[in-house]
Amino acid sequence: MSIPAERAAEHFTYFAPFVTIDLTMPNADTRRLLDWEPAHPGLVADLEKGHYFTTG
């Protein structure tokens, strides 16, 4: 579902200030902060397996 930006505050009420924050963080910093490393294939490798697509 998508809503127009001008309705975001009304839709998200008290959570709106957090939803509208534009923050970025390099993935290396995120991994270090959370002490996390991915254990599954990346998006492209996962899509190349083809099980998301149907034929026919």
N, CA, C and O atoms as a Maestro MAE file, in Angstrom:
{
 s_m_m2io_version
 :::
 2.0.0
}

f_m_ct {
 s_m_title
 :::
 protein
 m_atom[224] {
  # First column is atom index #
  i_m_mmod_type
  r_m_x_coord
  r_m_y_coord
  r_m_z_coord
  i_m_residue_number
  s_m_chain_name
  s_m_pdb_residue_name
  s_m_pdb_atom_name
  i_m_atomic_number
  :::
  1 25 0.853 -1.173 0.000 1 A "MET " " N  " 7
  2 3 0.000 0.000 0.000 1 A "MET " " CA " 6
  3 2 0.900 1.237 0.000 1 A "MET " " C  " 6
  4 15 1.925 1.268 0.681 1 A "MET " " O  " 8
  5 25 0.526 2.204 -0.732 2 A "SER " " N  " 7
  6 3 1.282 3.450 -0.740 2 A "SER " " CA " 6
  7 2 0.327 4.603 -0.448 2 A "SER " " C  " 6
  8 15 -0.843 4.580 -0.831 2 A "SER " " O  " 8
  9 25 0.853 5.601 0.236 3 A "ILE " " N  " 7
  10 3 0.040 6.783 0.540 3 A "ILE " " CA " 6
  11 2 0.822 8.017 0.124 3 A "ILE " " C  " 6
  12 15 2.053 7.998 0.124 3 A "ILE " " O  " 8
  13 25 0.125 9.088 -0.230 4 A "PRO " " N  " 7
  14 3 0.826 10.314 -0.597 4 A "PRO " " CA " 6
  15 2 1.617 10.856 0.598 4 A "PRO " " C  " 6
  16 15 1.202 10.695 1.745 4 A "PRO " " O  " 8
  17 25 2.736 11.488 0.329 5 A "ALA " " N  " 7
  18 3 3.605 12.027 1.383 5 A "ALA " " CA " 6
  19 2 2.852 12.977 2.307 5 A "ALA " " C  " 6
  20 15 3.106 13.002 3.511 5 A "ALA " " O  " 8
  21 25 1.939 13.749 1.760 6 A "GLU " " N  " 7
  22 3 1.215 14.713 2.592 6 A "GLU " " CA " 6
  23 2 0.261 14.034 3.584 6 A "GLU " " C  " 6
  24 15 -0.222 14.690 4.507 6 A "GLU " " O  " 8
  25 25 -0.017 12.750 3.414 7 A "ARG " " N  " 7
  26 3 -0.879 12.025 4.350 7 A "ARG " " CA " 6
  27 2 -0.085 11.153 5.322 7 A "ARG " " C  " 6
  28 15 -0.672 10.486 6.174 7 A "ARG " " O  " 8
  29 25 1.241 11.151 5.202 8 A "ALA " " N  " 7
  30 3 2.073 10.272 6.030 8 A "ALA " " CA " 6
  31 2 1.894 10.542 7.517 8 A "ALA " " C  " 6
  32 15 1.711 9.604 8.292 8 A "ALA " " O  " 8
  33 25 1.943 11.789 7.925 9 A "ALA " " N  " 7
  34 3 1.808 12.115 9.348 9 A "ALA " " CA " 6
  35 2 0.470 11.629 9.892 9 A "ALA " " C  " 6
  36 15 0.409 11.079 10.992 9 A "ALA " " O  " 8
  37 25 -0.586 11.827 9.139 10 A "GLU " " N  " 7
  38 3 -1.920 11.378 9.559 10 A "GLU " " CA " 6
  39 2 -1.958 9.853 9.673 10 A "GLU " " C  " 6
  40 15 -2.528 9.307 10.617 10 A "GLU " " O  " 8
  41 25 -1.355 9.184 8.714 11 A "HIS " " N  " 7
  42 3 -1.375 7.719 8.684 11 A "HIS " " CA " 6
  43 2 -0.538 7.110 9.815 11 A "HIS " " C  " 6
  44 15 -0.987 6.188 10.495 11 A "HIS " " O  " 8
  45 25 0.675 7.626 10.010 12 A "PHE " " N  " 7
  46 3 1.589 7.036 10.984 12 A "PHE " " CA " 6
  47 2 1.463 7.639 12.385 12 A "PHE " " C  " 6
  48 15 2.109 7.161 13.318 12 A "PHE " " O  " 8
  49 25 0.663 8.651 12.541 13 A "THR " " N  " 7
  50 3 0.412 9.334 13.823 13 A "THR " " CA " 6
  51 2 1.706 9.605 14.582 13 A "THR " " C  " 6
  52 15 2.591 10.282 14.058 13 A "THR " " O  " 8
  53 25 1.835 9.092 15.806 14 A "TYR " " N  " 7
  54 3 3.009 9.397 16.645 14 A "TYR " " CA " 6
  55 2 4.312 8.836 16.079 14 A "TYR " " C  " 6
  56 15 5.390 9.285 16.468 14 A "TYR " " O  " 8
  57 25 4.237 7.862 15.166 15 A "PHE " " N  " 7
  58 3 5.430 7.241 14.598 15 A "PHE " " CA " 6
  59 2 5.968 8.021 13.390 15 A "PHE " " C  " 6
  60 15 7.066 7.736 12.913 15 A "PHE " " O  " 8
  61 25 5.210 8.994 12.900 16 A "ALA " " N  " 7
  62 3 5.561 9.754 11.696 16 A "ALA " " CA " 6
  63 2 6.960 10.361 11.728 16 A "ALA " " C  " 6
  64 15 7.663 10.266 10.722 16 A "ALA " " O  " 8
  65 25 7.408 10.980 12.823 17 A "PRO " " N  " 7
  66 3 8.761 11.559 12.809 17 A "PRO " " CA " 6
  67 2 9.851 10.526 12.526 17 A "PRO " " C  " 6
  68 15 10.868 10.856 11.916 17 A "PRO " " O  " 8
  69 25 9.653 9.298 12.956 18 A "PHE " " N  " 7
  70 3 10.645 8.256 12.725 18 A "PHE " " CA " 6
  71 2 10.605 7.739 11.287 18 A "PHE " " C  " 6
  72 15 11.640 7.398 10.713 18 A "PHE " " O  " 8
  73 25 9.413 7.684 10.715 19 A "VAL " " N  " 7
  74 3 9.240 7.196 9.346 19 A "VAL " " CA " 6
  75 2 9.858 8.162 8.342 19 A "VAL " " C  " 6
  76 15 10.349 7.740 7.295 19 A "VAL " " O  " 8
  77 25 9.836 9.435 8.651 20 A "THR " " N  " 7
  78 3 10.293 10.443 7.693 20 A "THR " " CA " 6
  79 2 11.780 10.777 7.810 20 A "THR " " C  " 6
  80 15 12.283 11.589 7.034 20 A "THR " " O  " 8
  81 25 12.489 10.175 8.756 21 A "ILE " " N  " 7
  82 3 13.930 10.421 8.890 21 A "ILE " " CA " 6
  83 2 14.653 9.766 7.718 21 A "ILE " " C  " 6
  84 15 14.408 8.601 7.403 21 A "ILE " " O  " 8
  85 25 15.529 10.505 7.084 22 A "ASP " " N  " 7
  86 3 16.290 9.984 5.955 22 A "ASP " " CA " 6
  87 2 17.721 9.703 6.425 22 A "ASP " " C  " 6
  88 15 18.584 10.581 6.387 22 A "ASP " " O  " 8
  89 25 17.952 8.479 6.862 23 A "LEU " " N  " 7
  90 3 19.261 8.092 7.368 23 A "LEU " " CA " 6
  91 2 19.872 7.001 6.488 23 A "LEU " " C  " 6
  92 15 19.182 6.097 6.017 23 A "LEU " " O  " 8
  93 25 21.148 7.109 6.286 24 A "THR " " N  " 7
  94 3 21.861 6.043 5.586 24 A "THR " " CA " 6
  95 2 23.061 5.639 6.425 24 A "THR " " C  " 6
  96 15 23.589 6.430 7.206 24 A "THR " " O  " 8
  97 25 23.478 4.399 6.252 25 A "MET " " N  " 7
  98 3 24.648 3.908 6.972 25 A "MET " " CA " 6
  99 2 25.297 2.850 6.093 25 A "MET " " C  " 6
  100 15 24.610 1.953 5.604 25 A "MET " " O  " 8
  101 25 26.599 2.936 5.885 26 A "PRO " " N  " 7
  102 3 27.274 1.906 5.081 26 A "PRO " " CA " 6
  103 2 27.059 0.521 5.688 26 A "PRO " " C  " 6
  104 15 27.023 0.369 6.910 26 A "PRO " " O  " 8
  105 25 26.914 -0.491 4.821 27 A "ASN " " N  " 7
  106 3 26.610 -1.817 5.349 27 A "ASN " " CA " 6
  107 2 27.716 -2.360 6.247 27 A "ASN " " C  " 6
  108 15 27.425 -3.122 7.169 27 A "ASN " " O  " 8
  109 25 28.972 -1.995 6.011 28 A "ALA " " N  " 7
  110 3 30.057 -2.458 6.889 28 A "ALA " " CA " 6
  111 2 29.859 -1.925 8.305 28 A "ALA " " C  " 6
  112 15 30.112 -2.637 9.278 28 A "ALA " " O  " 8
  113 25 29.415 -0.691 8.423 29 A "ASP " " N  " 7
  114 3 29.155 -0.116 9.749 29 A "ASP " " CA " 6
  115 2 27.977 -0.815 10.421 29 A "ASP " " C  " 6
  116 15 28.014 -1.085 11.622 29 A "ASP " " O  " 8
  117 25 26.940 -1.107 9.650 30 A "THR " " N  " 7
  118 3 25.775 -1.795 10.192 30 A "THR " " CA " 6
  119 2 26.161 -3.185 10.685 30 A "THR " " C  " 6
  120 15 25.753 -3.599 11.770 30 A "THR " " O  " 8
  121 25 26.950 -3.906 9.885 31 A "ARG " " N  " 7
  122 3 27.387 -5.241 10.287 31 A "ARG " " CA " 6
  123 2 28.211 -5.186 11.568 31 A "ARG " " C  " 6
  124 15 28.034 -6.013 12.462 31 A "ARG " " O  " 8
  125 25 29.097 -4.227 11.651 32 A "ARG " " N  " 7
  126 3 29.946 -4.083 12.838 32 A "ARG " " CA " 6
  127 2 29.084 -3.715 14.061 32 A "ARG " " C  " 6
  128 15 29.268 -4.280 15.139 32 A "ARG " " O  " 8
  129 25 28.164 -2.790 13.896 33 A "LEU " " N  " 7
  130 3 27.301 -2.355 14.987 33 A "LEU " " CA " 6
  131 2 26.450 -3.509 15.527 33 A "LEU " " C  " 6
  132 15 26.283 -3.664 16.736 33 A "LEU " " O  " 8
  133 25 25.919 -4.310 14.605 34 A "LEU " " N  " 7
  134 3 25.027 -5.405 14.999 34 A "LEU " " CA " 6
  135 2 25.741 -6.737 15.167 34 A "LEU " " C  " 6
  136 15 25.124 -7.743 15.517 34 A "LEU " " O  " 8
  137 25 27.063 -6.737 14.911 35 A "ASP " " N  " 7
  138 3 27.850 -7.968 14.971 35 A "ASP " " CA " 6
  139 2 27.169 -9.064 14.149 35 A "ASP " " C  " 6
  140 15 26.897 -10.156 14.647 35 A "ASP " " O  " 8
  141 25 26.902 -8.748 12.886 36 A "TRP " " N  " 7
  142 3 26.132 -9.630 12.014 36 A "TRP " " CA " 6
  143 2 26.822 -9.782 10.668 36 A "TRP " " C  " 6
  144 15 27.368 -8.816 10.136 36 A "TRP " " O  " 8
  145 25 26.801 -10.976 10.122 37 A "GLU " " N  " 7
  146 3 27.254 -11.251 8.768 37 A "GLU " " CA " 6
  147 2 26.149 -12.048 8.076 37 A "GLU " " C  " 6
  148 15 25.556 -12.935 8.690 37 A "GLU " " O  " 8
  149 25 25.865 -11.747 6.812 38 A "PRO " " N  " 7
  150 3 24.811 -12.480 6.109 38 A "PRO " " CA " 6
  151 2 25.186 -13.950 5.957 38 A "PRO " " C  " 6
  152 15 26.347 -14.284 5.725 38 A "PRO " " O  " 8
  153 25 24.196 -14.819 6.091 39 A "ALA " " N  " 7
  154 3 24.431 -16.256 5.990 39 A "ALA " " CA " 6
  155 2 23.744 -16.866 4.770 39 A "ALA " " C  " 6
  156 15 23.900 -18.057 4.501 39 A "ALA " " O  " 8
  157 25 22.997 -16.068 4.045 40 A "HIS " " N  " 7
  158 3 22.241 -16.566 2.900 40 A "HIS " " CA " 6
  159 2 22.762 -15.913 1.626 40 A "HIS " " C  " 6
  160 15 23.497 -14.928 1.694 40 A "HIS " " O  " 8
  161 25 22.387 -16.454 0.454 41 A "PRO " " N  " 7
  162 3 22.835 -15.845 -0.804 41 A "PRO " " CA " 6
  163 2 22.325 -14.410 -0.935 41 A "PRO " " C  " 6
  164 15 21.313 -14.044 -0.338 41 A "PRO " " O  " 8
  165 25 23.030 -13.614 -1.712 42 A "GLY " " N  " 7
  166 3 22.584 -12.261 -2.005 42 A "GLY " " CA " 6
  167 2 21.370 -12.283 -2.915 42 A "GLY " " C  " 6
  168 15 20.963 -13.343 -3.390 42 A "GLY " " O  " 8
  169 25 20.800 -11.135 -3.155 43 A "LEU " " N  " 7
  170 3 19.576 -11.032 -3.954 43 A "LEU " " CA " 6
  171 2 19.749 -11.626 -5.351 43 A "LEU " " C  " 6
  172 15 18.936 -12.445 -5.780 43 A "LEU " " O  " 8
  173 25 20.797 -11.224 -6.059 44 A "VAL " " N  " 7
  174 3 20.980 -11.689 -7.436 44 A "VAL " " CA " 6
  175 2 21.183 -13.196 -7.471 44 A "VAL " " C  " 6
  176 15 20.565 -13.883 -8.284 44 A "VAL " " O  " 8
  177 25 22.035 -13.716 -6.606 45 A "ALA " " N  " 7
  178 3 22.269 -15.167 -6.567 45 A "ALA " " CA " 6
  179 2 20.973 -15.904 -6.244 45 A "ALA " " C  " 6
  180 15 20.701 -16.957 -6.820 45 A "ALA " " O  " 8
  181 25 20.182 -15.369 -5.341 46 A "ASP " " N  " 7
  182 3 18.918 -15.990 -4.975 46 A "ASP " " CA " 6
  183 2 17.942 -15.976 -6.152 46 A "ASP " " C  " 6
  184 15 17.268 -16.971 -6.417 46 A "ASP " " O  " 8
  185 25 17.872 -14.853 -6.848 47 A "LEU " " N  " 7
  186 3 16.964 -14.753 -8.003 47 A "LEU " " CA " 6
  187 2 17.401 -15.669 -9.139 47 A "LEU " " C  " 6
  188 15 16.558 -16.202 -9.861 47 A "LEU " " O  " 8
  189 25 18.709 -15.859 -9.307 48 A "GLU " " N  " 7
  190 3 19.206 -16.716 -10.388 48 A "GLU " " CA " 6
  191 2 18.801 -18.172 -10.204 48 A "GLU " " C  " 6
  192 15 18.811 -18.933 -11.172 48 A "GLU " " O  " 8
  193 25 18.452 -18.572 -9.009 49 A "LYS " " N  " 7
  194 3 18.004 -19.946 -8.773 49 A "LYS " " CA " 6
  195 2 16.657 -20.202 -9.439 49 A "LYS " " C  " 6
  196 15 16.311 -21.350 -9.717 49 A "LYS " " O  " 8
  197 25 15.890 -19.136 -9.698 50 A "GLY " " N  " 7
  198 3 14.671 -19.246 -10.477 50 A "GLY " " CA " 6
  199 2 13.424 -19.695 -9.750 50 A "GLY " " C  " 6
  200 15 12.368 -19.794 -10.376 50 A "GLY " " O  " 8
  201 25 13.492 -19.971 -8.460 51 A "HIS " " N  " 7
  202 3 12.284 -20.474 -7.808 51 A "HIS " " CA " 6
  203 2 11.272 -19.379 -7.478 51 A "HIS " " C  " 6
  204 15 10.207 -19.685 -6.942 51 A "HIS " " O  " 8
  205 25 11.561 -18.143 -7.775 52 A "TYR " " N  " 7
  206 3 10.585 -17.075 -7.589 52 A "TYR " " CA " 6
  207 2 9.709 -16.875 -8.832 52 A "TYR " " C  " 6
  208 15 8.685 -16.194 -8.784 52 A "TYR " " O  " 8
  209 25 10.126 -17.468 -9.918 53 A "PHE " " N  " 7
  210 3 9.452 -17.243 -11.197 53 A "PHE " " CA " 6
  211 2 8.745 -18.514 -11.636 53 A "PHE " " C  " 6
  212 15 9.231 -19.625 -11.426 53 A "PHE " " O  " 8
  213 25 7.593 -18.324 -12.247 54 A "THR " " N  " 7
  214 3 6.868 -19.466 -12.785 54 A "THR " " CA " 6
  215 2 6.824 -19.360 -14.289 54 A "THR " " C  " 6
  216 15 6.900 -18.262 -14.839 54 A "THR " " O  " 8
  217 25 6.706 -20.459 -14.943 55 A "THR " " N  " 7
  218 3 6.586 -20.468 -16.405 55 A "THR " " CA " 6
  219 2 5.258 -21.091 -16.770 55 A "THR " " C  " 6
  220 15 4.694 -21.897 -16.029 55 A "THR " " O  " 8
  221 25 4.783 -20.700 -17.916 56 A "GLY " " N  " 7
  222 3 3.584 -21.321 -18.429 56 A "GLY " " CA " 6
  223 2 2.414 -20.541 -18.229 56 A "GLY " " C  " 6
  224 15 1.322 -20.955 -18.619 56 A "GLY " " O  " 8
  :::
 }
 m_bond[223] {
  # First column is bond index #
  i_m_from
  i_m_to
  i_m_order
  :::
  1 1 2 1
  2 2 3 1
  3 3 4 2
  4 3 5 1
  5 5 6 1
  6 6 7 1
  7 7 8 2
  8 7 9 1
  9 9 10 1
  10 10 11 1
  11 11 12 2
  12 11 13 1
  13 13 14 1
  14 14 15 1
  15 15 16 2
  16 15 17 1
  17 17 18 1
  18 18 19 1
  19 19 20 2
  20 19 21 1
  21 21 22 1
  22 22 23 1
  23 23 24 2
  24 23 25 1
  25 25 26 1
  26 26 27 1
  27 27 28 2
  28 27 29 1
  29 29 30 1
  30 30 31 1
  31 31 32 2
  32 31 33 1
  33 33 34 1
  34 34 35 1
  35 35 36 2
  36 35 37 1
  37 37 38 1
  38 38 39 1
  39 39 40 2
  40 39 41 1
  41 41 42 1
  42 42 43 1
  43 43 44 2
  44 43 45 1
  45 45 46 1
  46 46 47 1
  47 47 48 2
  48 47 49 1
  49 49 50 1
  50 50 51 1
  51 51 52 2
  52 51 53 1
  53 53 54 1
  54 54 55 1
  55 55 56 2
  56 55 57 1
  57 57 58 1
  58 58 59 1
  59 59 60 2
  60 59 61 1
  61 61 62 1
  62 62 63 1
  63 63 64 2
  64 63 65 1
  65 65 66 1
  66 66 67 1
  67 67 68 2
  68 67 69 1
  69 69 70 1
  70 70 71 1
  71 71 72 2
  72 71 73 1
  73 73 74 1
  74 74 75 1
  75 75 76 2
  76 75 77 1
  77 77 78 1
  78 78 79 1
  79 79 80 2
  80 79 81 1
  81 81 82 1
  82 82 83 1
  83 83 84 2
  84 83 85 1
  85 85 86 1
  86 86 87 1
  87 87 88 2
  88 87 89 1
  89 89 90 1
  90 90 91 1
  91 91 92 2
  92 91 93 1
  93 93 94 1
  94 94 95 1
  95 95 96 2
  96 95 97 1
  97 97 98 1
  98 98 99 1
  99 99 100 2
  100 99 101 1
  101 101 102 1
  102 102 103 1
  103 103 104 2
  104 103 105 1
  105 105 106 1
  106 106 107 1
  107 107 108 2
  108 107 109 1
  109 109 110 1
  110 110 111 1
  111 111 112 2
  112 111 113 1
  113 113 114 1
  114 114 115 1
  115 115 116 2
  116 115 117 1
  117 117 118 1
  118 118 119 1
  119 119 120 2
  120 119 121 1
  121 121 122 1
  122 122 123 1
  123 123 124 2
  124 123 125 1
  125 125 126 1
  126 126 127 1
  127 127 128 2
  128 127 129 1
  129 129 130 1
  130 130 131 1
  131 131 132 2
  132 131 133 1
  133 133 134 1
  134 134 135 1
  135 135 136 2
  136 135 137 1
  137 137 138 1
  138 138 139 1
  139 139 140 2
  140 139 141 1
  141 141 142 1
  142 142 143 1
  143 143 144 2
  144 143 145 1
  145 145 146 1
  146 146 147 1
  147 147 148 2
  148 147 149 1
  149 149 150 1
  150 150 151 1
  151 151 152 2
  152 151 153 1
  153 153 154 1
  154 154 155 1
  155 155 156 2
  156 155 157 1
  157 157 158 1
  158 158 159 1
  159 159 160 2
  160 159 161 1
  161 161 162 1
  162 162 163 1
  163 163 164 2
  164 163 165 1
  165 165 166 1
  166 166 167 1
  167 167 168 2
  168 167 169 1
  169 169 170 1
  170 170 171 1
  171 171 172 2
  172 171 173 1
  173 173 174 1
  174 174 175 1
  175 175 176 2
  176 175 177 1
  177 177 178 1
  178 178 179 1
  179 179 180 2
  180 179 181 1
  181 181 182 1
  182 182 183 1
  183 183 184 2
  184 183 185 1
  185 185 186 1
  186 186 187 1
  187 187 188 2
  188 187 189 1
  189 189 190 1
  190 190 191 1
  191 191 192 2
  192 191 193 1
  193 193 194 1
  194 194 195 1
  195 195 196 2
  196 195 197 1
  197 197 198 1
  198 198 199 1
  199 199 200 2
  200 199 201 1
  201 201 202 1
  202 202 203 1
  203 203 204 2
  204 203 205 1
  205 205 206 1
  206 206 207 1
  207 207 208 2
  208 207 209 1
  209 209 210 1
  210 210 211 1
  211 211 212 2
  212 211 213 1
  213 213 214 1
  214 214 215 1
  215 215 216 2
  216 215 217 1
  217 217 218 1
  218 218 219 1
  219 219 220 2
  220 219 221 1
  221 221 222 1
  222 222 223 1
  223 223 224 2
  :::
 }
}
